[in-house]
């Protein structure tokens, strides 16, 4: 499923997934939802990059007031999780 979502699956892998999804409506719904999320993420100016995601999330957080929070914030903004 991830290879298809990432555009890395070959025709055979895609066909196997499509057969599975055809017989499992719940899996089809989940896959369609994931496809939609990936499309929206790719349309975002910072794309799917981890650094872009971290920067976007960090920009929306309230200011950090504790020493621990400042250190954690600095680590997250550098991509350290």
mmCIF file as gemmi writes it, N, C-alpha and C atoms, coordinates in Angstrom:
data_model
loop_
_atom_site.group_PDB
_atom_site.id
_atom_site.type_symbol
_atom_site.label_atom_id
_atom_site.label_alt_id
_atom_site.label_comp_id
_atom_site.label_asym_id
_atom_site.label_entity_id
_atom_site.label_seq_id
_atom_site.pdbx_PDB_ins_code
_atom_site.Cartn_x
_atom_site.Cartn_y
_atom_site.Cartn_z
_atom_site.occupancy
_atom_site.B_iso_or_equiv
_atom_site.pdbx_formal_charge
_atom_site.auth_seq_id
_atom_site.auth_asym_id
_atom_site.pdbx_PDB_model_num
ATOM 1 N N . UNK Axp A 1 ? 0.823 -1.185 0 1 0 ? 1 A 1
ATOM 2 C CA . UNK Axp A 1 ? 0 0 0 1 0 ? 1 A 1
ATOM 3 C C . UNK Axp A 1 ? 0.873 1.257 0 1 0 ? 1 A 1
ATOM 4 N N . UNK Axp A 2 ? 1.922 1.251 0.81 1 0 ? 2 A 1
ATOM 5 C CA . UNK Axp A 2 ? 2.774 2.44 0.901 1 0 ? 2 A 1
ATOM 6 C C . UNK Axp A 2 ? 3.5 2.701 -0.411 1 0 ? 2 A 1
ATOM 7 N N . UNK Axp A 3 ? 3.929 1.644 -1.075 1 0 ? 3 A 1
ATOM 8 C CA . UNK Axp A 3 ? 4.622 1.827 -2.355 1 0 ? 3 A 1
ATOM 9 C C . UNK Axp A 3 ? 3.688 2.459 -3.383 1 0 ? 3 A 1
ATOM 10 N N . UNK Axp A 4 ? 2.43 2.064 -3.375 1 0 ? 4 A 1
ATOM 11 C CA . UNK Axp A 4 ? 1.449 2.65 -4.302 1 0 ? 4 A 1
ATOM 12 C C . UNK Axp A 4 ? 1.241 4.115 -3.938 1 0 ? 4 A 1
ATOM 13 N N . UNK Axp A 5 ? 1.044 4.409 -2.665 1 0 ? 5 A 1
ATOM 14 C CA . UNK Axp A 5 ? 0.847 5.789 -2.23 1 0 ? 5 A 1
ATOM 15 C C . UNK Axp A 5 ? 2.036 6.672 -2.569 1 0 ? 5 A 1
ATOM 16 N N . UNK Axp A 6 ? 3.233 6.102 -2.483 1 0 ? 6 A 1
ATOM 17 C CA . UNK Axp A 6 ? 4.45 6.864 -2.771 1 0 ? 6 A 1
ATOM 18 C C . UNK Axp A 6 ? 4.786 6.912 -4.255 1 0 ? 6 A 1
ATOM 19 N N . UNK Axp A 7 ? 4 6.216 -5.076 1 0 ? 7 A 1
ATOM 20 C CA . UNK Axp A 7 ? 4.267 6.187 -6.511 1 0 ? 7 A 1
ATOM 21 C C . UNK Axp A 7 ? 5.436 5.304 -6.885 1 0 ? 7 A 1
ATOM 22 N N . UNK Axp A 8 ? 5.785 4.354 -6.013 1 0 ? 8 A 1
ATOM 23 C CA . UNK Axp A 8 ? 6.952 3.497 -6.24 1 0 ? 8 A 1
ATOM 24 C C . UNK Axp A 8 ? 6.578 2.071 -6.623 1 0 ? 8 A 1
ATOM 25 N N . UNK Axp A 9 ? 5.29 1.753 -6.656 1 0 ? 9 A 1
ATOM 26 C CA . UNK Axp A 9 ? 4.858 0.387 -6.961 1 0 ? 9 A 1
ATOM 27 C C . UNK Axp A 9 ? 4.895 0.132 -8.462 1 0 ? 9 A 1
ATOM 28 N N . UNK Axp A 10 ? 5.242 -1.093 -8.818 1 0 ? 10 A 1
ATOM 29 C CA . UNK Axp A 10 ? 5.173 -1.453 -10.232 1 0 ? 10 A 1
ATOM 30 C C . UNK Axp A 10 ? 3.732 -1.902 -10.537 1 0 ? 10 A 1
ATOM 31 N N . UNK Axp A 11 ? 3.468 -2.219 -11.797 1 0 ? 11 A 1
ATOM 32 C CA . UNK Axp A 11 ? 2.11 -2.58 -12.22 1 0 ? 11 A 1
ATOM 33 C C . UNK Axp A 11 ? 1.589 -3.811 -11.475 1 0 ? 11 A 1
ATOM 34 N N . UNK Axp A 12 ? 2.453 -4.78 -11.232 1 0 ? 12 A 1
ATOM 35 C CA . UNK Axp A 12 ? 2.044 -5.989 -10.527 1 0 ? 12 A 1
ATOM 36 C C . UNK Axp A 12 ? 1.637 -5.708 -9.097 1 0 ? 12 A 1
ATOM 37 N N . UNK Axp A 13 ? 2.429 -4.908 -8.411 1 0 ? 13 A 1
ATOM 38 C CA . UNK Axp A 13 ? 2.109 -4.555 -7.027 1 0 ? 13 A 1
ATOM 39 C C . UNK Axp A 13 ? 0.805 -3.761 -6.954 1 0 ? 13 A 1
ATOM 40 N N . UNK Axp A 14 ? 0.626 -2.855 -7.889 1 0 ? 14 A 1
ATOM 41 C CA . UNK Axp A 14 ? -0.61 -2.067 -7.924 1 0 ? 14 A 1
ATOM 42 C C . UNK Axp A 14 ? -1.816 -2.955 -8.178 1 0 ? 14 A 1
ATOM 43 N N . UNK Axp A 15 ? -1.669 -3.941 -9.06 1 0 ? 15 A 1
ATOM 44 C CA . UNK Axp A 15 ? -2.771 -4.856 -9.367 1 0 ? 15 A 1
ATOM 45 C C . UNK Axp A 15 ? -3.144 -5.7 -8.156 1 0 ? 15 A 1
ATOM 46 N N . UNK Axp A 16 ? -2.148 -6.162 -7.418 1 0 ? 16 A 1
ATOM 47 C CA . UNK Axp A 16 ? -2.411 -6.955 -6.209 1 0 ? 16 A 1
ATOM 48 C C . UNK Axp A 16 ? -3.204 -6.116 -5.211 1 0 ? 16 A 1
ATOM 49 N N . UNK Axp A 17 ? -2.782 -4.88 -5.015 1 0 ? 17 A 1
ATOM 50 C CA . UNK Axp A 17 ? -3.484 -4.002 -4.081 1 0 ? 17 A 1
ATOM 51 C C . UNK Axp A 17 ? -4.912 -3.75 -4.557 1 0 ? 17 A 1
ATOM 52 N N . UNK Axp A 18 ? -5.094 -3.469 -5.836 1 0 ? 18 A 1
ATOM 53 C CA . UNK Axp A 18 ? -6.436 -3.208 -6.373 1 0 ? 18 A 1
ATOM 54 C C . UNK Axp A 18 ? -7.352 -4.407 -6.188 1 0 ? 18 A 1
ATOM 55 N N . UNK Axp A 19 ? -6.828 -5.616 -6.384 1 0 ? 19 A 1
ATOM 56 C CA . UNK Axp A 19 ? -7.651 -6.819 -6.16 1 0 ? 19 A 1
ATOM 57 C C . UNK Axp A 19 ? -8.075 -6.925 -4.703 1 0 ? 19 A 1
ATOM 58 N N . UNK Axp A 20 ? -7.141 -6.656 -3.815 1 0 ? 20 A 1
ATOM 59 C CA . UNK Axp A 20 ? -7.457 -6.702 -2.386 1 0 ? 20 A 1
ATOM 60 C C . UNK Axp A 20 ? -8.522 -5.659 -2.048 1 0 ? 20 A 1
ATOM 61 N N . UNK Axp A 21 ? -8.327 -4.435 -2.524 1 0 ? 21 A 1
ATOM 62 C CA . UNK Axp A 21 ? -9.257 -3.356 -2.21 1 0 ? 21 A 1
ATOM 63 C C . UNK Axp A 21 ? -10.646 -3.604 -2.799 1 0 ? 21 A 1
ATOM 64 N N . UNK Axp A 22 ? -10.701 -4.276 -3.946 1 0 ? 22 A 1
ATOM 65 C CA . UNK Axp A 22 ? -11.986 -4.584 -4.574 1 0 ? 22 A 1
ATOM 66 C C . UNK Axp A 22 ? -12.828 -5.512 -3.698 1 0 ? 22 A 1
ATOM 67 N N . UNK Axp A 23 ? -12.177 -6.352 -2.907 1 0 ? 23 A 1
ATOM 68 C CA . UNK Axp A 23 ? -12.895 -7.301 -2.065 1 0 ? 23 A 1
ATOM 69 C C . UNK Axp A 23 ? -13.044 -6.867 -0.618 1 0 ? 23 A 1
ATOM 70 N N . UNK Axp A 24 ? -12.548 -5.682 -0.277 1 0 ? 24 A 1
ATOM 71 C CA . UNK Axp A 24 ? -12.59 -5.227 1.115 1 0 ? 24 A 1
ATOM 72 C C . UNK Axp A 24 ? -12.989 -3.748 1.152 1 0 ? 24 A 1
ATOM 73 N N . UNK Axp A 25 ? -14.296 -3.478 1.276 1 0 ? 25 A 1
ATOM 74 C CA . UNK Axp A 25 ? -14.765 -2.088 1.255 1 0 ? 25 A 1
ATOM 75 C C . UNK Axp A 25 ? -14.136 -1.208 2.35 1 0 ? 25 A 1
ATOM 76 N N . UNK Axp A 26 ? -13.873 -1.765 3.524 1 0 ? 26 A 1
ATOM 77 C CA . UNK Axp A 26 ? -13.262 -0.967 4.591 1 0 ? 26 A 1
ATOM 78 C C . UNK Axp A 26 ? -11.835 -0.58 4.212 1 0 ? 26 A 1
ATOM 79 N N . UNK Axp A 27 ? -11.096 -1.523 3.638 1 0 ? 27 A 1
ATOM 80 C CA . UNK Axp A 27 ? -9.726 -1.226 3.194 1 0 ? 27 A 1
ATOM 81 C C . UNK Axp A 27 ? -9.756 -0.206 2.063 1 0 ? 27 A 1
ATOM 82 N N . UNK Axp A 28 ? -10.728 -0.318 1.162 1 0 ? 28 A 1
ATOM 83 C CA . UNK Axp A 28 ? -10.864 0.64 0.055 1 0 ? 28 A 1
ATOM 84 C C . UNK Axp A 28 ? -11.105 2.039 0.603 1 0 ? 28 A 1
ATOM 85 N N . UNK Axp A 29 ? -11.992 2.157 1.587 1 0 ? 29 A 1
ATOM 86 C CA . UNK Axp A 29 ? -12.289 3.468 2.168 1 0 ? 29 A 1
ATOM 87 C C . UNK Axp A 29 ? -11.046 4.061 2.829 1 0 ? 29 A 1
ATOM 88 N N . UNK Axp A 30 ? -10.312 3.229 3.558 1 0 ? 30 A 1
ATOM 89 C CA . UNK Axp A 30 ? -9.097 3.707 4.218 1 0 ? 30 A 1
ATOM 90 C C . UNK Axp A 30 ? -8.047 4.114 3.188 1 0 ? 30 A 1
ATOM 91 N N . UNK Axp A 31 ? -7.883 3.31 2.15 1 0 ? 31 A 1
ATOM 92 C CA . UNK Axp A 31 ? -6.909 3.63 1.107 1 0 ? 31 A 1
ATOM 93 C C . UNK Axp A 31 ? -7.278 4.941 0.414 1 0 ? 31 A 1
ATOM 94 N N . UNK Axp A 32 ? -8.564 5.105 0.101 1 0 ? 32 A 1
ATOM 95 C CA . UNK Axp A 32 ? -9.001 6.338 -0.557 1 0 ? 32 A 1
ATOM 96 C C . UNK Axp A 32 ? -8.745 7.555 0.326 1 0 ? 32 A 1
ATOM 97 N N . UNK Axp A 33 ? -8.953 7.388 1.63 1 0 ? 33 A 1
ATOM 98 C CA . UNK Axp A 33 ? -8.688 8.472 2.57 1 0 ? 33 A 1
ATOM 99 C C . UNK Axp A 33 ? -7.193 8.792 2.609 1 0 ? 33 A 1
ATOM 100 N N . UNK Axp A 34 ? -6.361 7.756 2.614 1 0 ? 34 A 1
ATOM 101 C CA . UNK Axp A 34 ? -4.907 7.968 2.598 1 0 ? 34 A 1
ATOM 102 C C . UNK Axp A 34 ? -4.463 8.653 1.308 1 0 ? 34 A 1
ATOM 103 N N . UNK Axp A 35 ? -5.034 8.243 0.185 1 0 ? 35 A 1
ATOM 104 C CA . UNK Axp A 35 ? -4.703 8.874 -1.101 1 0 ? 35 A 1
ATOM 105 C C . UNK Axp A 35 ? -5.023 10.365 -1.064 1 0 ? 35 A 1
ATOM 106 N N . UNK Axp A 36 ? -6.178 10.685 -0.501 1 0 ? 36 A 1
ATOM 107 C CA . UNK Axp A 36 ? -6.587 12.078 -0.395 1 0 ? 36 A 1
ATOM 108 C C . UNK Axp A 36 ? -5.627 12.866 0.492 1 0 ? 36 A 1
ATOM 109 N N . UNK Axp A 37 ? -5.219 12.278 1.613 1 0 ? 37 A 1
ATOM 110 C CA . UNK Axp A 37 ? -4.275 12.945 2.517 1 0 ? 37 A 1
ATOM 111 C C . UNK Axp A 37 ? -2.929 13.172 1.837 1 0 ? 37 A 1
ATOM 112 N N . UNK Axp A 38 ? -2.459 12.187 1.095 1 0 ? 38 A 1
ATOM 113 C CA . UNK Axp A 38 ? -1.177 12.324 0.391 1 0 ? 38 A 1
ATOM 114 C C . UNK Axp A 38 ? -1.28 13.418 -0.671 1 0 ? 38 A 1
ATOM 115 N N . UNK Axp A 39 ? -2.392 13.465 -1.394 1 0 ? 39 A 1
ATOM 116 C CA . UNK Axp A 39 ? -2.585 14.517 -2.41 1 0 ? 39 A 1
ATOM 117 C C . UNK Axp A 39 ? -2.547 15.901 -1.761 1 0 ? 39 A 1
ATOM 118 N N . UNK Axp A 40 ? -3.257 16.04 -0.64 1 0 ? 40 A 1
ATOM 119 C CA . UNK Axp A 40 ? -3.269 17.34 0.052 1 0 ? 40 A 1
ATOM 120 C C . UNK Axp A 40 ? -1.866 17.706 0.548 1 0 ? 40 A 1
ATOM 121 N N . UNK Axp A 41 ? -1.142 16.744 1.078 1 0 ? 41 A 1
ATOM 122 C CA . UNK Axp A 41 ? 0.209 17.015 1.574 1 0 ? 41 A 1
ATOM 123 C C . UNK Axp A 41 ? 1.129 17.434 0.44 1 0 ? 41 A 1
ATOM 124 N N . UNK Axp A 42 ? 0.985 16.801 -0.7 1 0 ? 42 A 1
ATOM 125 C CA . UNK Axp A 42 ? 1.839 17.153 -1.847 1 0 ? 42 A 1
ATOM 126 C C . UNK Axp A 42 ? 1.526 18.537 -2.372 1 0 ? 42 A 1
ATOM 127 N N . UNK Axp A 43 ? 0.306 19.009 -2.159 1 0 ? 43 A 1
ATOM 128 C CA . UNK Axp A 43 ? -0.075 20.346 -2.609 1 0 ? 43 A 1
ATOM 129 C C . UNK Axp A 43 ? 0.411 21.425 -1.647 1 0 ? 43 A 1
ATOM 130 N N . UNK Axp A 44 ? 0.792 21.038 -0.437 1 0 ? 44 A 1
ATOM 131 C CA . UNK Axp A 44 ? 1.273 21.982 0.561 1 0 ? 44 A 1
ATOM 132 C C . UNK Axp A 44 ? 2.616 22.526 0.095 1 0 ? 44 A 1
ATOM 133 N N . UNK Axp A 45 ? 2.853 23.814 0.307 1 0 ? 45 A 1
ATOM 134 C CA . UNK Axp A 45 ? 4.108 24.411 -0.171 1 0 ? 45 A 1
ATOM 135 C C . UNK Axp A 45 ? 5.371 23.705 0.311 1 0 ? 45 A 1
ATOM 136 N N . UNK Axp A 46 ? 5.336 23.113 1.494 1 0 ? 46 A 1
ATOM 137 C CA . UNK Axp A 46 ? 6.517 22.44 2.008 1 0 ? 46 A 1
ATOM 138 C C . UNK Axp A 46 ? 6.483 20.951 1.719 1 0 ? 46 A 1
ATOM 139 N N . UNK Axp A 47 ? 5.469 20.48 0.994 1 0 ? 47 A 1
ATOM 140 C CA . UNK Axp A 47 ? 5.399 19.086 0.588 1 0 ? 47 A 1
ATOM 141 C C . UNK Axp A 47 ? 5.382 18.115 1.744 1 0 ? 47 A 1
ATOM 142 N N . UNK Axp A 48 ? 5.967 16.967 1.536 1 0 ? 48 A 1
ATOM 143 C CA . UNK Axp A 48 ? 5.971 15.897 2.52 1 0 ? 48 A 1
ATOM 144 C C . UNK Axp A 48 ? 7.261 15.828 3.326 1 0 ? 48 A 1
ATOM 145 N N . UNK Axp A 49 ? 8.114 16.823 3.209 1 0 ? 49 A 1
ATOM 146 C CA . UNK Axp A 49 ? 9.399 16.761 3.907 1 0 ? 49 A 1
ATOM 147 C C . UNK Axp A 49 ? 9.2 16.829 5.414 1 0 ? 49 A 1
ATOM 148 N N . UNK Axp A 50 ? 9.966 16.041 6.127 1 0 ? 50 A 1
ATOM 149 C CA . UNK Axp A 50 ? 9.864 16.026 7.587 1 0 ? 50 A 1
ATOM 150 C C . UNK Axp A 50 ? 10.212 17.39 8.168 1 0 ? 50 A 1
ATOM 151 N N . UNK Axp A 51 ? 11.223 18.026 7.625 1 0 ? 51 A 1
ATOM 152 C CA . UNK Axp A 51 ? 11.609 19.346 8.12 1 0 ? 51 A 1
ATOM 153 C C . UNK Axp A 51 ? 10.514 20.367 7.914 1 0 ? 51 A 1
ATOM 154 N N . UNK Axp A 52 ? 9.846 20.288 6.786 1 0 ? 52 A 1
ATOM 155 C CA . UNK Axp A 52 ? 8.742 21.202 6.513 1 0 ? 52 A 1
ATOM 156 C C . UNK Axp A 52 ? 7.587 20.963 7.459 1 0 ? 52 A 1
ATOM 157 N N . UNK Axp A 53 ? 7.311 19.708 7.746 1 0 ? 53 A 1
ATOM 158 C CA . UNK Axp A 53 ? 6.235 19.379 8.673 1 0 ? 53 A 1
ATOM 159 C C . UNK Axp A 53 ? 6.569 19.892 10.066 1 0 ? 53 A 1
ATOM 160 N N . UNK Axp A 54 ? 7.794 19.653 10.522 1 0 ? 54 A 1
ATOM 161 C CA . UNK Axp A 54 ? 8.207 20.103 11.854 1 0 ? 54 A 1
ATOM 162 C C . UNK Axp A 54 ? 8.108 21.619 11.936 1 0 ? 54 A 1
ATOM 163 N N . UNK Axp A 55 ? 8.607 22.313 10.931 1 0 ? 55 A 1
ATOM 164 C CA . UNK Axp A 55 ? 8.567 23.778 10.941 1 0 ? 55 A 1
ATOM 165 C C . UNK Axp A 55 ? 7.135 24.284 10.98 1 0 ? 55 A 1
ATOM 166 N N . UNK Axp A 56 ? 6.263 23.641 10.214 1 0 ? 56 A 1
ATOM 167 C CA . UNK Axp A 56 ? 4.863 24.042 10.182 1 0 ? 56 A 1
ATOM 168 C C . UNK Axp A 56 ? 4.189 23.843 11.532 1 0 ? 56 A 1
ATOM 169 N N . UNK Axp A 57 ? 4.426 22.693 12.148 1 0 ? 57 A 1
ATOM 170 C CA . UNK Axp A 57 ? 3.841 22.417 13.464 1 0 ? 57 A 1
ATOM 171 C C . UNK Axp A 57 ? 4.409 23.364 14.509 1 0 ? 57 A 1
ATOM 172 N N . UNK Axp A 58 ? 5.718 23.546 14.508 1 0 ? 58 A 1
ATOM 173 C CA . UNK Axp A 58 ? 6.355 24.403 15.498 1 0 ? 58 A 1
ATOM 174 C C . UNK Axp A 58 ? 5.857 25.845 15.391 1 0 ? 58 A 1
ATOM 175 N N . UNK Axp A 59 ? 5.604 26.313 14.196 1 0 ? 59 A 1
ATOM 176 C CA . UNK Axp A 59 ? 5.128 27.679 14 1 0 ? 59 A 1
ATOM 177 C C . UNK Axp A 59 ? 3.738 27.89 14.594 1 0 ? 59 A 1
ATOM 178 N N . UNK Axp A 60 ? 2.985 26.807 14.748 1 0 ? 60 A 1
ATOM 179 C CA . UNK Axp A 60 ? 1.626 26.918 15.264 1 0 ? 60 A 1
ATOM 180 C C . UNK Axp A 60 ? 1.536 26.71 16.773 1 0 ? 60 A 1
ATOM 181 N N . UNK Axp A 61 ? 2.632 26.339 17.42 1 0 ? 61 A 1
ATOM 182 C CA . UNK Axp A 61 ? 2.623 26.1 18.858 1 0 ? 61 A 1
ATOM 183 C C . UNK Axp A 61 ? 2.788 27.407 19.627 1 0 ? 61 A 1
ATOM 184 N N . UNK Axp A 62 ? 2.214 27.454 20.838 1 0 ? 62 A 1
ATOM 185 C CA . UNK Axp A 62 ? 2.41 28.657 21.66 1 0 ? 62 A 1
ATOM 186 C C . UNK Axp A 62 ? 3.865 28.748 22.111 1 0 ? 62 A 1
ATOM 187 N N . UNK Axp A 63 ? 4.296 29.928 22.525 1 0 ? 63 A 1
ATOM 188 C CA . UNK Axp A 63 ? 5.685 30.076 22.997 1 0 ? 63 A 1
ATOM 189 C C . UNK Axp A 63 ? 5.984 29.135 24.163 1 0 ? 63 A 1
ATOM 190 N N . UNK Axp A 64 ? 7.215 28.682 24.218 1 0 ? 64 A 1
ATOM 191 C CA . UNK Axp A 64 ? 7.653 27.772 25.274 1 0 ? 64 A 1
ATOM 192 C C . UNK Axp A 64 ? 8.274 28.606 26.383 1 0 ? 64 A 1
ATOM 193 N N . UNK Axp A 65 ? 7.864 28.327 27.647 1 0 ? 65 A 1
ATOM 194 C CA . UNK Axp A 65 ? 8.358 29.154 28.741 1 0 ? 65 A 1
ATOM 195 C C . UNK Axp A 65 ? 9.314 28.438 29.691 1 0 ? 65 A 1
ATOM 196 N N . UNK Axp A 66 ? 9.408 27.125 29.623 1 0 ? 66 A 1
ATOM 197 C CA . UNK Axp A 66 ? 10.294 26.418 30.552 1 0 ? 66 A 1
ATOM 198 C C . UNK Axp A 66 ? 11.613 26.077 29.882 1 0 ? 66 A 1
ATOM 199 N N . UNK Axp A 67 ? 12.645 25.86 30.688 1 0 ? 67 A 1
ATOM 200 C CA . UNK Axp A 67 ? 13.958 25.479 30.145 1 0 ? 67 A 1
ATOM 201 C C . UNK Axp A 67 ? 13.859 24.175 29.374 1 0 ? 67 A 1
ATOM 202 N N . UNK Axp A 68 ? 13.178 23.173 29.96 1 0 ? 68 A 1
ATOM 203 C CA . UNK Axp A 68 ? 13.033 21.892 29.271 1 0 ? 68 A 1
ATOM 204 C C . UNK Axp A 68 ? 12.309 22.082 27.961 1 0 ? 68 A 1
ATOM 205 N N . UNK Axp A 69 ? 11.249 22.866 27.984 1 0 ? 69 A 1
ATOM 206 C CA . UNK Axp A 69 ? 10.466 23.107 26.772 1 0 ? 69 A 1
ATOM 207 C C . UNK Axp A 69 ? 11.284 23.779 25.693 1 0 ? 69 A 1
ATOM 208 N N . UNK Axp A 70 ? 12.145 24.721 26.096 1 0 ? 70 A 1
ATOM 209 C CA . UNK Axp A 70 ? 12.989 25.407 25.114 1 0 ? 70 A 1
ATOM 210 C C . UNK Axp A 70 ? 13.98 24.436 24.482 1 0 ? 70 A 1
ATOM 211 N N . UNK Axp A 71 ? 14.55 23.555 25.285 1 0 ? 71 A 1
ATOM 212 C CA . UNK Axp A 71 ? 15.494 22.573 24.75 1 0 ? 71 A 1
ATOM 213 C C . UNK Axp A 71 ? 14.778 21.604 23.827 1 0 ? 71 A 1
ATOM 214 N N . UNK Axp A 72 ? 13.596 21.129 24.225 1 0 ? 72 A 1
ATOM 215 C CA . UNK Axp A 72 ? 12.834 20.216 23.382 1 0 ? 72 A 1
ATOM 216 C C . UNK Axp A 72 ? 12.426 20.902 22.086 1 0 ? 72 A 1
ATOM 217 N N . UNK Axp A 73 ? 12.012 22.151 22.195 1 0 ? 73 A 1
ATOM 218 C CA . UNK Axp A 73 ? 11.613 22.905 21.015 1 0 ? 73 A 1
ATOM 219 C C . UNK Axp A 73 ? 12.783 23.044 20.046 1 0 ? 73 A 1
ATOM 220 N N . UNK Axp A 74 ? 13.961 23.351 20.58 1 0 ? 74 A 1
ATOM 221 C CA . UNK Axp A 74 ? 15.151 23.49 19.731 1 0 ? 74 A 1
ATOM 222 C C . UNK Axp A 74 ? 15.487 22.183 19.028 1 0 ? 74 A 1
ATOM 223 N N . UNK Axp A 75 ? 15.386 21.067 19.768 1 0 ? 75 A 1
ATOM 224 C CA . UNK Axp A 75 ? 15.668 19.768 19.164 1 0 ? 75 A 1
ATOM 225 C C . UNK Axp A 75 ? 14.665 19.439 18.069 1 0 ? 75 A 1
ATOM 226 N N . UNK Axp A 76 ? 13.385 19.703 18.307 1 0 ? 76 A 1
ATOM 227 C CA . UNK Axp A 76 ? 12.368 19.411 17.292 1 0 ? 76 A 1
ATOM 228 C C . UNK Axp A 76 ? 12.558 20.286 16.056 1 0 ? 76 A 1
ATOM 229 N N . UNK Axp A 77 ? 12.897 21.553 16.262 1 0 ? 77 A 1
ATOM 230 C CA . UNK Axp A 77 ? 13.057 22.418 15.106 1 0 ? 77 A 1
ATOM 231 C C . UNK Axp A 77 ? 14.245 22.013 14.254 1 0 ? 77 A 1
ATOM 232 N N . UNK Axp A 78 ? 15.207 21.268 14.845 1 0 ? 78 A 1
ATOM 233 C CA . UNK Axp A 78 ? 16.345 20.752 14.073 1 0 ? 78 A 1
ATOM 234 C C . UNK Axp A 78 ? 16.055 19.374 13.512 1 0 ? 78 A 1
ATOM 235 N N . UNK Axp A 79 ? 14.83 18.87 13.742 1 0 ? 79 A 1
ATOM 236 C CA . UNK Axp A 79 ? 14.462 17.571 13.203 1 0 ? 79 A 1
ATOM 237 C C . UNK Axp A 79 ? 14.801 16.409 14.104 1 0 ? 79 A 1
ATOM 238 N N . UNK Axp A 80 ? 15.239 16.674 15.328 1 0 ? 80 A 1
ATOM 239 C CA . UNK Axp A 80 ? 15.549 15.603 16.284 1 0 ? 80 A 1
ATOM 240 C C . UNK Axp A 80 ? 14.291 15.263 17.053 1 0 ? 80 A 1
ATOM 241 N N . UNK Axp A 81 ? 13.912 14.009 16.989 1 0 ? 81 A 1
ATOM 242 C CA . UNK Axp A 81 ? 12.692 13.586 17.683 1 0 ? 81 A 1
ATOM 243 C C . UNK Axp A 81 ? 13.055 12.683 18.819 1 0 ? 81 A 1
